[in-house]
Amino acid sequence: MNWRDLNRILPTLDEDTVKRMLEDERRGEQRVTVLVRLHQRYTILRSARERMEILGDVVFPEVMALT
């Protein structure tokens, strides 16, 4: 997969798919720029999931509008 194709499809992929692609690239061609880009996307997806897990049970207080 070339750089343009990677950047076009990357936003549509889920965390597991990106992780698999990262692992495949590490075992395969080992292109540094591709590894970095996949890792960037993977960490964004992972942190979003972890944040939802942490905040999932939090009850936020109701805020009254100042009028």
Buried (B, 14 or more C-beta within 10 A) or exposed (E): EEEEEBEEEBEEBEBEBBBBBBEEBEEEEEEEEBBEBBBEBBEEBEEEEEEEEEEEEEEEEEEEEEE
